[in-house]
Amino acid sequence: MPTIVVDVMPKAELLDPQGKAVTGAFARLGVDAFSGVRIGKRFELTVEGEVSDEVLAEASRVAAEVLSNSVIEDVVGIEVVE
Amino acid sequence: MPTIVVDVMPKAELLDPQGKAVTGAFARLGVDAFSGVRIGKRFELTVEGEVSDEVLAEASRVAAEVLSNSVIEDVVGIEVVE
C-alpha cells in the first residue's frame, strides 16, 4: 500500500530542548562528529488505493492544519513512498 | 552545512497510540483519504565539514544506540542531505 510521509520540524529560530538534550548526551558520550541535533516528527499516512492529486492535496492540507502547529513548526517534506 | 537525517519509527507490530489518536481525529474531521497513521521521529544531525565514511558509521551507531530504542523502534532511514 502506498504511504505518504510528512516530515515536520521545529522552526529554525526556535530552541529545541529535546535536540539540545541529545546534543548534551553526545558530548557526555564522547560523540564529537555532530555539532547539533534537532528533533522533529515523521508521519506515515497509509493510502488505500492510488495516490491521486486529490489525495496529495488532502495530505498537504492535513500536514498544515492537523499534523503541525504552524506557530512553532514547519512542514519540511511531503513524499510518496512505495 | 551537511545534515544527516535519521528516521525512527515504532515497530510495525506495536500499537502506536499517537498515530491511533490522529487516525481518530481524521475520522472526526471527515478526512477519509488515509486508512492509518503512524508517528515516528526525524533527527537532523548537523555535521561540520565533510561527511566521511567515519562520520556516517558514527551516525549509524548513535542511531541504533542513542536515538532509538531497539525494543520498540526501528531506524528506517539514514540519509545525507545538502
Backbone of each chain as nested JSON, in Angstrom:
{
  "chains": [
    {"id": "A", "residues": [
      {"number": 1, "name": "MET", "atoms": {"N": [0.842, -1.206, 0.0], "CA": [0.0, 0.0, 0.0], "C": [0.873, 1.25, 0.0]}},
      {"number": 2, "name": "PRO", "atoms": {"N": [0.521, 2.259, -0.795], "CA": [1.354, 3.456, -0.801], "C": [1.257, 4.205, 0.526]}},
      {"number": 3, "name": "THR", "atoms": {"N": [2.325, 4.873, 0.86], "CA": [2.407, 5.638, 2.09], "C": [2.87, 7.047, 1.747]}},
      {"number": 4, "name": "ILE", "atoms": {"N": [2.232, 8.016, 2.369], "CA": [2.696, 9.396, 2.222], "C": [3.423, 9.764, 3.51]}},
      {"number": 5, "name": "VAL", "atoms": {"N": [4.68, 10.19, 3.354], "CA": [5.477, 10.576, 4.518], "C": [5.46, 12.096, 4.651]}},
      {"number": 6, "name": "VAL", "atoms": {"N": [5.08, 12.569, 5.826], "CA": [5.077, 14.009, 6.116], "C": [6.111, 14.269, 7.208]}},
      {"number": 7, "name": "ASP", "atoms": {"N": [7.066, 15.148, 6.917], "CA": [8.104, 15.49, 7.899], "C": [7.834, 16.87, 8.462]}},
      {"number": 8, "name": "VAL", "atoms": {"N": [7.855, 16.96, 9.788], "CA": [7.587, 18.219, 10.481], "C": [8.765, 18.498, 11.418]}},
      {"number": 9, "name": "MET", "atoms": {"N": [9.328, 19.695, 11.331], "CA": [10.455, 20.052, 12.204], "C": [10.131, 21.324, 12.974]}},
      {"number": 10, "name": "PRO", "atoms": {"N": [10.741, 21.486, 14.167], "CA": [10.582, 22.766, 14.874], "C": [11.192, 23.881, 14.018]}},
      {"number": 11, "name": "LYS", "atoms": {"N": [10.595, 25.053, 14.052], "CA": [11.12, 26.172, 13.26], "C": [12.577, 26.458, 13.64]}},
      {"number": 12, "name": "ALA", "atoms": {"N": [13.371, 26.85, 12.638], "CA": [14.812, 27.027, 12.842], "C": [15.123, 28.043, 13.935]}},
      {"number": 13, "name": "GLU", "atoms": {"N": [14.274, 29.066, 14.07], "CA": [14.575, 30.132, 15.027], "C": [14.179, 29.773, 16.457]}},
      {"number": 14, "name": "LEU", "atoms": {"N": [13.558, 28.611, 16.639], "CA": [13.145, 28.222, 17.988], "C": [14.155, 27.29, 18.632]}},
      {"number": 15, "name": "LEU", "atoms": {"N": [14.286, 27.405, 19.949], "CA": [15.054, 26.417, 20.693], "C": [14.363, 25.077, 20.558]}},
      {"number": 16, "name": "ASP", "atoms": {"N": [15.147, 24.013, 20.579], "CA": [14.593, 22.67, 20.503], "C": [15.163, 21.911, 21.703]}},
      {"number": 17, "name": "PRO", "atoms": {"N": [14.449, 21.943, 22.834], "CA": [15.02, 21.386, 24.068], "C": [15.378, 19.9, 23.96]}},
      {"number": 18, "name": "GLN", "atoms": {"N": [14.539, 19.108, 23.243], "CA": [14.865, 17.688, 23.054], "C": [16.185, 17.536, 22.3]}},
      {"number": 19, "name": "GLY", "atoms": {"N": [16.327, 18.344, 21.236], "CA": [17.563, 18.28, 20.444], "C": [18.764, 18.688, 21.274]}},
      {"number": 20, "name": "LYS", "atoms": {"N": [18.594, 19.742, 22.076], "CA": [19.688, 20.19, 22.954], "C": [20.079, 19.084, 23.927]}},
      {"number": 21, "name": "ALA", "atoms": {"N": [19.084, 18.366, 24.448], "CA": [19.37, 17.275, 25.391], "C": [20.202, 16.191, 24.71]}},
      {"number": 22, "name": "VAL", "atoms": {"N": [19.86, 15.864, 23.457], "CA": [20.631, 14.842, 22.742], "C": [22.038, 15.354, 22.442]}},
      {"number": 23, "name": "THR", "atoms": {"N": [22.148, 16.641, 22.062], "CA": [23.48, 17.216, 21.821], "C": [24.334, 17.091, 23.089]}},
      {"number": 24, "name": "GLY", "atoms": {"N": [23.729, 17.362, 24.256], "CA": [24.446, 17.228, 25.524], "C": [24.838, 15.783, 25.806]}},
      {"number": 25, "name": "ALA", "atoms": {"N": [23.944, 14.852, 25.484], "CA": [24.244, 13.428, 25.687], "C": [25.415, 13.009, 24.803]}},
      {"number": 26, "name": "PHE", "atoms": {"N": [25.44, 13.488, 23.549], "CA": [26.561, 13.178, 22.65], "C": [27.874, 13.648, 23.277]}},
      {"number": 27, "name": "ALA", "atoms": {"N": [27.887, 14.869, 23.83], "CA": [29.114, 15.405, 24.434], "C": [29.568, 14.5, 25.59]}},
      {"number": 28, "name": "ARG", "atoms": {"N": [28.622, 14.084, 26.432], "CA": [28.973, 13.224, 27.567], "C": [29.475, 11.856, 27.119]}},
      {"number": 29, "name": "LEU", "atoms": {"N": [28.94, 11.372, 25.976], "CA": [29.32, 10.046, 25.473], "C": [30.575, 10.087, 24.604]}},
      {"number": 30, "name": "GLY", "atoms": {"N": [31.133, 11.284, 24.405], "CA": [32.336, 11.393, 23.577], "C": [32.067, 11.335, 22.09]}},
      {"number": 31, "name": "VAL", "atoms": {"N": [30.807, 11.546, 21.689], "CA": [30.473, 11.578, 20.256], "C": [30.68, 13.014, 19.784]}},
      {"number": 32, "name": "ASP", "atoms": {"N": [31.719, 13.255, 18.941], "CA": [32.017, 14.639, 18.559], "C": [31.832, 14.905, 17.069]}},
      {"number": 33, "name": "ALA", "atoms": {"N": [31.201, 13.972, 16.358], "CA": [31.047, 14.137, 14.907], "C": [29.938, 15.13, 14.538]}},
      {"number": 34, "name": "PHE", "atoms": {"N": [29.053, 15.439, 15.492], "CA": [27.869, 16.241, 15.154], "C": [27.821, 17.491, 16.028]}},
      {"number": 35, "name": "SER", "atoms": {"N": [27.621, 18.634, 15.382], "CA": [27.654, 19.884, 16.143], "C": [26.278, 20.277, 16.664]}},
      {"number": 36, "name": "GLY", "atoms": {"N": [25.24, 19.642, 16.16], "CA": [23.912, 19.985, 16.638], "C": [22.918, 18.912, 16.258]}},
      {"number": 37, "name": "VAL", "atoms": {"N": [21.825, 18.848, 17.016], "CA": [20.762, 17.884, 16.742], "C": [19.437, 18.61, 16.868]}},
      {"number": 38, "name": "ARG", "atoms": {"N": [18.573, 18.421, 15.895], "CA": [17.2, 18.907, 16.023], "C": [16.261, 17.717, 15.828]}},
      {"number": 39, "name": "ILE", "atoms": {"N": [15.161, 17.729, 16.557], "CA": [14.269, 16.572, 16.532], "C": [12.87, 16.992, 16.108]}},
      {"number": 40, "name": "GLY", "atoms": {"N": [12.39, 16.341, 15.078], "CA": [11.043, 16.609, 14.601], "C": [10.25, 15.32, 14.513]}},
      {"number": 41, "name": "LYS", "atoms": {"N": [9.173, 15.37, 13.747], "CA": [8.28, 14.216, 13.656], "C": [8.175, 13.731, 12.227]}},
      {"number": 42, "name": "ARG", "atoms": {"N": [7.977, 12.435, 12.11], "CA": [7.763, 11.81, 10.812], "C": [6.426, 11.084, 10.869]}},
      {"number": 43, "name": "PHE", "atoms": {"N": [5.495, 11.496, 10.014], "CA": [4.173, 10.872, 9.947], "C": [4.112, 9.987, 8.712]}},
      {"number": 44, "name": "GLU", "atoms": {"N": [3.632, 8.77, 8.878], "CA": [3.387, 7.898, 7.734], "C": [1.875, 7.716, 7.581]}},
      {"number": 45, "name": "LEU", "atoms": {"N": [1.334, 8.239, 6.496], "CA": [-0.104, 8.145, 6.22], "C": [-0.314, 7.031, 5.203]}},
      {"number": 46, "name": "THR", "atoms": {"N": [-1.073, 6.016, 5.584], "CA": [-1.342, 4.906, 4.668], "C": [-2.51, 5.27, 3.757]}},
      {"number": 47, "name": "VAL", "atoms": {"N": [-2.321, 5.024, 2.465], "CA": [-3.372, 5.309, 1.484], "C": [-3.868, 3.987, 0.924]}},
      {"number": 48, "name": "GLU", "atoms": {"N": [-5.179, 3.769, 0.946], "CA": [-5.764, 2.601, 0.284], "C": [-5.963, 2.98, -1.169]}},
      {"number": 49, "name": "GLY", "atoms": {"N": [-5.382, 2.19, -2.049], "CA": [-5.557, 2.511, -3.462], "C": [-4.51, 3.495, -3.936]}},
      {"number": 50, "name": "GLU", "atoms": {"N": [-4.898, 4.302, -4.882], "CA": [-3.951, 5.093, -5.648], "C": [-3.752, 6.472, -5.013]}},
      {"number": 51, "name": "VAL", "atoms": {"N": [-2.533, 7.01, -5.152], "CA": [-2.259, 8.359, -4.652], "C": [-2.577, 9.35, -5.772]}},
      {"number": 52, "name": "SER", "atoms": {"N": [-3.804, 9.824, -5.776], "CA": [-4.227, 10.783, -6.799], "C": [-3.811, 12.184, -6.383]}},
      {"number": 53, "name": "ASP", "atoms": {"N": [-3.984, 13.143, -7.3], "CA": [-3.699, 14.545, -6.97], "C": [-4.566, 15.01, -5.802]}},
      {"number": 54, "name": "GLU", "atoms": {"N": [-5.822, 14.512, -5.733], "CA": [-6.712, 14.912, -4.638], "C": [-6.171, 14.411, -3.294]}},
      {"number": 55, "name": "VAL", "atoms": {"N": [-5.681, 13.163, -3.3], "CA": [-5.142, 12.595, -2.052], "C": [-3.91, 13.391, -1.615]}},
      {"number": 56, "name": "LEU", "atoms": {"N": [-3.05, 13.741, -2.58], "CA": [-1.857, 14.53, -2.239], "C": [-2.238, 15.911, -1.708]}},
      {"number": 57, "name": "ALA", "atoms": {"N": [-3.258, 16.517, -2.317], "CA": [-3.708, 17.829, -1.849], "C": [-4.261, 17.72, -0.43]}},
      {"number": 58, "name": "GLU", "atoms": {"N": [-5.003, 16.62, -0.171], "CA": [-5.536, 16.389, 1.18], "C": [-4.387, 16.198, 2.176]}},
      {"number": 59, "name": "ALA", "atoms": {"N": [-3.33, 15.496, 1.746], "CA": [-2.171, 15.296, 2.625], "C": [-1.525, 16.64, 2.96]}},
      {"number": 60, "name": "SER", "atoms": {"N": [-1.386, 17.521, 1.955], "CA": [-0.813, 18.853, 2.208], "C": [-1.663, 19.625, 3.196]}},
      {"number": 61, "name": "ARG", "atoms": {"N": [-2.975, 19.507, 3.02], "CA": [-3.88, 20.26, 3.879], "C": [-3.778, 19.766, 5.331]}},
      {"number": 62, "name": "VAL", "atoms": {"N": [-3.86, 18.441, 5.545], "CA": [-3.796, 17.952, 6.924], "C": [-2.4, 18.16, 7.516]}},
      {"number": 63, "name": "ALA", "atoms": {"N": [-1.356, 18.122, 6.662], "CA": [0.001, 18.384, 7.167], "C": [0.056, 19.78, 7.78]}},
      {"number": 64, "name": "ALA", "atoms": {"N": [-0.557, 20.749, 7.093], "CA": [-0.51, 22.139, 7.561], "C": [-1.481, 22.391, 8.712]}},
      {"number": 65, "name": "GLU", "atoms": {"N": [-2.649, 21.723, 8.669], "CA": [-3.706, 22.095, 9.614], "C": [-3.828, 21.159, 10.809]}},
      {"number": 66, "name": "VAL", "atoms": {"N": [-3.452, 19.89, 10.641], "CA": [-3.654, 18.926, 11.727], "C": [-2.326, 18.41, 12.288]}},
      {"number": 67, "name": "LEU", "atoms": {"N": [-1.4, 18.066, 11.389], "CA": [-0.188, 17.369, 11.839], "C": [0.885, 18.315, 12.363]}},
      {"number": 68, "name": "SER", "atoms": {"N": [0.786, 19.6, 12.039], "CA": [1.81, 20.544, 12.504], "C": [1.144, 21.746, 13.139]}},
      {"number": 69, "name": "ASN", "atoms": {"N": [1.904, 22.415, 13.977], "CA": [1.467, 23.669, 14.599], "C": [2.291, 24.771, 13.951]}},
      {"number": 70, "name": "SER", "atoms": {"N": [1.654, 25.555, 13.08], "CA": [2.431, 26.496, 12.254], "C": [3.085, 27.609, 13.062]}},
      {"number": 71, "name": "VAL", "atoms": {"N": [2.702, 27.757, 14.329], "CA": [3.364, 28.765, 15.167], "C": [4.789, 28.334, 15.495]}},
      {"number": 72, "name": "ILE", "atoms": {"N": [4.989, 27.043, 15.697], "CA": [6.298, 26.574, 16.162], "C": [6.949, 25.554, 15.234]}},
      {"number": 73, "name": "GLU", "atoms": {"N": [6.222, 25.088, 14.207], "CA": [6.76, 24.009, 13.371], "C": [6.596, 24.325, 11.884]}},
      {"number": 74, "name": "ASP", "atoms": {"N": [7.488, 23.729, 11.086], "CA": [7.378, 23.797, 9.635], "C": [7.193, 22.395, 9.067]}},
      {"number": 75, "name": "VAL", "atoms": {"N": [6.349, 22.274, 8.038], "CA": [6.277, 21.031, 7.269], "C": [7.441, 21.071, 6.282]}},
      {"number": 76, "name": "VAL", "atoms": {"N": [8.422, 20.19, 6.455], "CA": [9.629, 20.259, 5.617], "C": [9.61, 19.252, 4.468]}},
      {"number": 77, "name": "GLY", "atoms": {"N": [8.633, 18.354, 4.453], "CA": [8.607, 17.415, 3.347], "C": [7.316, 16.636, 3.286]}},
      {"number": 78, "name": "ILE", "atoms": {"N": [6.817, 16.416, 2.063], "CA": [5.675, 15.53, 1.823], "C": [6.065, 14.673, 0.635]}},
      {"number": 79, "name": "GLU", "atoms": {"N": [6.099, 13.373, 0.833], "CA": [6.699, 12.499, -0.163], "C": [5.934, 11.175, -0.205]}},
      {"number": 80, "name": "VAL", "atoms": {"N": [5.735, 10.651, -1.41], "CA": [5.073, 9.351, -1.549], "C": [6.129, 8.257, -1.596]}},
      {"number": 81, "name": "VAL", "atoms": {"N": [5.973, 7.211, -0.786], "CA": [6.908, 6.081, -0.861], "C": [6.152, 4.812, -1.244]}},
      {"number": 82, "name": "GLU", "atoms": {"N": [6.87, 3.857, -1.795], "CA": [6.351, 2.558, -2.286], "C": [5.493, 2.719, -3.526]}}
    ]},
    {"id": "B", "residues": [
      {"number": 1, "name": "MET", "atoms": {"N": [25.881, 23.691, 5.594], "CA": [26.481, 22.571, 6.338], "C": [25.702, 21.301, 6.074]}},
      {"number": 2, "name": "PRO", "atoms": {"N": [26.406, 20.183, 5.856], "CA": [25.657, 18.946, 5.604], "C": [24.902, 18.482, 6.846]}},
      {"number": 3, "name": "THR", "atoms": {"N": [23.807, 17.816, 6.579], "CA": [22.964, 17.302, 7.653], "C": [22.708, 15.823, 7.391]}},
      {"number": 4, "name": "ILE", "atoms": {"N": [22.78, 15.032, 8.434], "CA": [22.406, 13.621, 8.318], "C": [21.029, 13.464, 8.96]}},
      {"number": 5, "name": "VAL", "atoms": {"N": [20.082, 12.948, 8.186], "CA": [18.728, 12.748, 8.69], "C": [18.564, 11.29, 9.103]}},
      {"number": 6, "name": "VAL", "atoms": {"N": [18.142, 11.073, 10.336], "CA": [17.882, 9.724, 10.848], "C": [16.384, 9.618, 11.132]}},
      {"number": 7, "name": "ASP", "atoms": {"N": [15.734, 8.635, 10.516], "CA": [14.3, 8.421, 10.731], "C": [14.071, 7.199, 11.602]}},
      {"number": 8, "name": "VAL", "atoms": {"N": [13.277, 7.369, 12.642], "CA": [12.996, 6.291, 13.591], "C": [11.48, 6.127, 13.682]}},
      {"number": 9, "name": "MET", "atoms": {"N": [11.002, 4.893, 13.52], "CA": [9.555, 4.637, 13.591], "C": [9.27, 3.556, 14.634]}},
      {"number": 10, "name": "PRO", "atoms": {"N": [8.066, 3.6, 15.232], "CA": [7.695, 2.492, 16.117], "C": [7.637, 1.201, 15.303]}},
      {"number": 11, "name": "LYS", "atoms": {"N": [8.02, 0.083, 15.91], "CA": [7.991, -1.194, 15.191], "C": [6.583, -1.486, 14.685]}},
      {"number": 12, "name": "ALA", "atoms": {"N": [6.511, -2.125, 13.512], "CA": [5.224, -2.351, 12.851], "C": [4.256, -3.15, 13.722]}},
      {"number": 13, "name": "GLU", "atoms": {"N": [4.795, -4.077, 14.538], "CA": [3.913, -4.952, 15.312], "C": [3.412, -4.298, 16.593]}},
      {"number": 14, "name": "LEU", "atoms": {"N": [3.874, -3.083, 16.888], "CA": [3.432, -2.411, 18.104], "C": [2.292, -1.444, 17.82]}},
      {"number": 15, "name": "LEU", "atoms": {"N": [1.412, -1.292, 18.787], "CA": [0.417, -0.238, 18.717], "C": [1.139, 1.093, 18.754]}},
      {"number": 16, "name": "ASP", "atoms": {"N": [0.568, 2.089, 18.109], "CA": [1.147, 3.426, 18.122], "C": [0.02, 4.361, 18.572]}},
      {"number": 17, "name": "PRO", "atoms": {"N": [-0.073, 4.608, 19.883], "CA": [-1.237, 5.35, 20.402], "C": [-1.355, 6.759, 19.813]}},
      {"number": 18, "name": "GLN", "atoms": {"N": [-0.214, 7.438, 19.599], "CA": [-0.271, 8.768, 18.986], "C": [-0.868, 8.687, 17.584]}},
      {"number": 19, "name": "GLY", "atoms": {"N": [-0.397, 7.684, 16.82], "CA": [-0.909, 7.522, 15.464], "C": [-2.399, 7.205, 15.471]}},
      {"number": 20, "name": "LYS", "atoms": {"N": [-2.805, 6.335, 16.418], "CA": [-4.233, 5.997, 16.54], "C": [-5.049, 7.247, 16.847]}},
      {"number": 21, "name": "ALA", "atoms": {"N": [-4.516, 8.128, 17.701], "CA": [-5.235, 9.358, 18.047], "C": [-5.426, 10.233, 16.812]}},
      {"number": 22, "name": "VAL", "atoms": {"N": [-4.385, 10.316, 15.979], "CA": [-4.511, 11.129, 14.768], "C": [-5.498, 10.488, 13.799]}},
      {"number": 23, "name": "THR", "atoms": {"N": [-5.451, 9.143, 13.687], "CA": [-6.415, 8.455, 12.827], "C": [-7.839, 8.764, 13.28]}},
      {"number": 24, "name": "GLY", "atoms": {"N": [-8.061, 8.751, 14.595], "CA": [-9.382, 9.091, 15.14], "C": [-9.764, 10.529, 14.849]}},
      {"number": 25, "name": "ALA", "atoms": {"N": [-8.793, 11.44, 14.949], "CA": [-9.065, 12.854, 14.645], "C": [-9.458, 13.013, 13.176]}},
      {"number": 26, "name": "PHE", "atoms": {"N": [-8.768, 12.294, 12.293], "CA": [-9.109, 12.351, 10.866], "C": [-10.564, 11.939, 10.667]}},
      {"number": 27, "name": "ALA", "atoms": {"N": [-10.977, 10.852, 11.322], "CA": [-12.354, 10.368, 11.166], "C": [-13.343, 11.449, 11.617]}},
      {"number": 28, "name": "ARG", "atoms": {"N": [-13.067, 12.061, 12.758], "CA": [-13.971, 13.106, 13.267], "C": [-14.017, 14.325, 12.353]}},
      {"number": 29, "name": "LEU", "atoms": {"N": [-12.883, 14.608, 11.693], "CA": [-12.795, 15.793, 10.828], "C": [-13.302, 15.505, 9.409]}},
      {"number": 30, "name": "GLY", "atoms": {"N": [-13.704, 14.263, 9.15], "CA": [-14.188, 13.925, 7.807], "C": [-13.083, 13.712, 6.791]}},
      {"number": 31, "name": "VAL", "atoms": {"N": [-11.85, 13.496, 7.267], "CA": [-10.735, 13.199, 6.35], "C": [-10.715, 11.689, 6.133]}},
      {"number": 32, "name": "ASP", "atoms": {"N": [-11.061, 11.247, 4.919], "CA": [-11.158, 9.798, 4.71], "C": [-10.146, 9.256, 3.707]}},
      {"number": 33, "name": "ALA", "atoms": {"N": [-9.157, 10.067, 3.351], "CA": [-8.189, 9.629, 2.338], "C": [-7.151, 8.656, 2.893]}},
      {"number": 34, "name": "PHE", "atoms": {"N": [-7.015, 8.603, 4.233], "CA": [-5.925, 7.831, 4.823], "C": [-6.49, 6.782, 5.776]}},
      {"number": 35, "name": "SER", "atoms": {"N": [-6.02, 5.533, 5.618], "CA": [-6.574, 4.458, 6.439], "C": [-5.794, 4.267, 7.734]}},
      {"number": 36, "name": "GLY", "atoms": {"N": [-4.63, 4.861, 7.833], "CA": [-3.862, 4.704, 9.059], "C": [-2.778, 5.751, 9.145]}},
      {"number": 37, "name": "VAL", "atoms": {"N": [-2.342, 6.014, 10.371], "CA": [-1.265, 6.982, 10.598], "C": [-0.322, 6.378, 11.632]}},
      {"number": 38, "name": "ARG", "atoms": {"N": [0.966, 6.431, 11.339], "CA": [1.958, 6.07, 12.354], "C": [2.9, 7.255, 12.517]}},
      {"number": 39, "name": "ILE", "atoms": {"N": [3.345, 7.467, 13.752], "CA": [4.153, 8.656, 14.041], "C": [5.497, 8.241, 14.615]}},
      {"number": 40, "name": "GLY", "atoms": {"N": [6.543, 8.707, 13.962], "CA": [7.895, 8.446, 14.447], "C": [8.663, 9.737, 14.601]}},
      {"number": 41, "name": "LYS", "atoms": {"N": [9.98, 9.608, 14.659], "CA": [10.829, 10.771, 14.894], "C": [11.786, 10.983, 13.741]}},
      {"number": 42, "name": "ARG", "atoms": {"N": [12.096, 12.252, 13.504], "CA": [13.077, 12.619, 12.499], "C": [14.166, 13.417, 13.195]}},
      {"number": 43, "name": "PHE", "atoms": {"N": [15.395, 12.914, 13.162], "CA": [16.541, 13.6, 13.775], "C": [17.379, 14.23, 12.67]}},
      {"number": 44, "name": "GLU", "atoms": {"N": [17.735, 15.491, 12.837], "CA": [18.673, 16.14, 11.926], "C": [19.979, 16.378, 12.671]}},
      {"number": 45, "name": "LEU", "atoms": {"N": [21.035, 15.683, 12.241], "CA": [22.361, 15.821, 12.859], "C": [23.2, 16.731, 11.97]}},
      {"number": 46, "name": "THR", "atoms": {"N": [23.657, 17.842, 12.516], "CA": [24.489, 18.765, 11.742], "C": [25.939, 18.309, 11.802]}},
      {"number": 47, "name": "VAL", "atoms": {"N": [26.572, 18.289, 10.627], "CA": [27.978, 17.886, 10.537], "C": [28.8, 19.11, 10.129]}},
      {"number": 48, "name": "GLU", "atoms": {"N": [29.834, 19.409, 10.89], "CA": [30.769, 20.469, 10.486], "C": [31.76, 19.817, 9.539]}},
      {"number": 49, "name": "GLY", "atoms": {"N": [31.894, 20.387, 8.36], "CA": [32.849, 19.802, 7.418], "C": [32.219, 18.683, 6.621]}},
      {"number": 50, "name": "GLU", "atoms": {"N": [33.034, 17.73, 6.267], "CA": [32.673, 16.74, 5.267], "C": [32.048, 15.501, 5.916]}},
      {"number": 51, "name": "VAL", "atoms": {"N": [31.115, 14.871, 5.196], "CA": [30.513, 13.633, 5.687], "C": [31.368, 12.461, 5.201]}},
      {"number": 52, "name": "SER", "atoms": {"N": [32.341, 12.071, 6.012], "CA": [33.23, 10.963, 5.648], "C": [32.545, 9.641, 5.997]}},
      {"number": 53, "name": "ASP", "atoms": {"N": [33.162, 8.544, 5.581], "CA": [32.65, 7.224, 5.945], "C": [32.619, 7.045, 7.463]}},
      {"number": 54, "name": "GLU", "atoms": {"N": [33.608, 7.625, 8.15], "CA": [33.659, 7.509, 9.622], "C": [32.447, 8.223, 10.248]}},
      {"number": 55, "name": "VAL", "atoms": {"N": [32.147, 9.41, 9.713], "CA": [31.013, 10.174, 10.257], "C": [29.714, 9.405, 10.017]}},
      {"number": 56, "name": "LEU", "atoms": {"N": [29.572, 8.817, 8.826], "CA": [28.365, 8.032, 8.529], "C": [28.265, 6.812, 9.443]}},
      {"number": 57, "name": "ALA", "atoms": {"N": [29.408, 6.167, 9.701], "CA": [29.407, 4.999, 10.585], "C": [29.011, 5.429, 12.001]}},
      {"number": 58, "name": "GLU", "atoms": {"N": [29.531, 6.591, 12.429], "CA": [29.172, 7.115, 13.757], "C": [27.671, 7.419, 13.821]}},
      {"number": 59, "name": "ALA", "atoms": {"N": [27.124, 7.963, 12.714], "CA": [25.682, 8.249, 12.671], "C": [24.871, 6.96, 12.803]}},
      {"number": 60, "name": "SER", "atoms": {"N": [25.31, 5.898, 12.109], "CA": [24.611, 4.611, 12.226], "C": [24.659, 4.101, 13.656]}},
      {"number": 61, "name": "ARG", "atoms": {"N": [25.827, 4.263, 14.283], "CA": [25.995, 3.751, 15.641], "C": [25.081, 4.504, 16.614]}},
      {"number": 62, "name": "VAL", "atoms": {"N": [25.104, 5.852, 16.566], "CA": [24.263, 6.598, 17.512], "C": [22.779, 6.418, 17.175]}},
      {"number": 63, "name": "ALA", "atoms": {"N": [22.445, 6.225, 15.89], "CA": [21.041, 5.974, 15.528], "C": [20.547, 4.721, 16.245]}},
      {"number": 64, "name": "ALA", "atoms": {"N": [21.377, 3.679, 16.265], "CA": [20.977, 2.407, 16.871], "C": [21.049, 2.45, 18.39]}},
      {"number": 65, "name": "GLU", "atoms": {"N": [22.063, 3.167, 18.926], "CA": [22.336, 3.051, 20.369], "C": [21.779, 4.206, 21.195]}},
      {"number": 66, "name": "VAL", "atoms": {"N": [21.652, 5.385, 20.591], "CA": [21.244, 6.561, 21.372], "C": [19.879, 7.093, 20.919]}},
      {"number": 67, "name": "LEU", "atoms": {"N": [19.68, 7.196, 19.6], "CA": [18.49, 7.887, 19.092], "C": [17.257, 6.994, 19.051]}},
      {"number": 68, "name": "SER", "atoms": {"N": [17.443, 5.681, 19.107], "CA": [16.283, 4.786, 19.055], "C": [16.364, 3.772, 20.18]}},
      {"number": 69, "name": "ASN", "atoms": {"N": [15.226, 3.235, 20.512], "CA": [15.123, 2.15, 21.496], "C": [14.775, 0.894, 20.712]}},
      {"number": 70, "name": "SER", "atoms": {"N": [15.737, -0.006, 20.561], "CA": [15.548, -1.122, 19.64], "C": [14.467, -2.097, 20.095]}},
      {"number": 71, "name": "VAL", "atoms": {"N": [14.014, -1.985, 21.339], "CA": [12.924, -2.853, 21.799], "C": [11.609, -2.457, 21.123]}},
      {"number": 72, "name": "ILE", "atoms": {"N": [11.426, -1.175, 20.92], "CA": [10.128, -0.708, 20.411], "C": [10.217, 0.08, 19.104]}},
      {"number": 73, "name": "GLU", "atoms": {"N": [11.439, 0.387, 18.637], "CA": [11.576, 1.24, 17.456], "C": [12.555, 0.647, 16.452]}},
      {"number": 74, "name": "ASP", "atoms": {"N": [12.372, 1.032, 15.194], "CA": [13.311, 0.685, 14.123], "C": [13.886, 1.959, 13.525]}},
      {"number": 75, "name": "VAL", "atoms": {"N": [15.172, 1.937, 13.216], "CA": [15.769, 3.012, 12.412], "C": [15.418, 2.705, 10.957]}},
      {"number": 76, "name": "VAL", "atoms": {"N": [14.592, 3.532, 10.337], "CA": [14.119, 3.215, 8.986], "C": [14.879, 3.971, 7.898]}},
      {"number": 77, "name": "GLY", "atoms": {"N": [15.728, 4.918, 8.284], "CA": [16.482, 5.63, 7.254], "C": [17.599, 6.465, 7.829]}},
      {"number": 78, "name": "ILE", "atoms": {"N": [18.733, 6.47, 7.126], "CA": [19.847, 7.365, 7.451], "C": [20.301, 7.938, 6.119]}},
      {"number": 79, "name": "GLU", "atoms": {"N": [20.248, 9.256, 5.997], "CA": [20.403, 9.881, 4.688], "C": [21.139, 11.215, 4.852]}},
      {"number": 80, "name": "VAL", "atoms": {"N": [22.039, 11.502, 3.937], "CA": [22.744, 12.784, 3.956], "C": [21.992, 13.768, 3.068]}},
      {"number": 81, "name": "VAL", "atoms": {"N": [21.712, 14.962, 3.594], "CA": [21.063, 15.984, 2.766], "C": [21.969, 17.205, 2.65]}},
      {"number": 82, "name": "GLU", "atoms": {"N": [21.788, 17.988, 1.612], "CA": [22.578, 19.198, 1.295], "C": [23.996, 18.848, 0.874]}}
    ]}
  ]
}
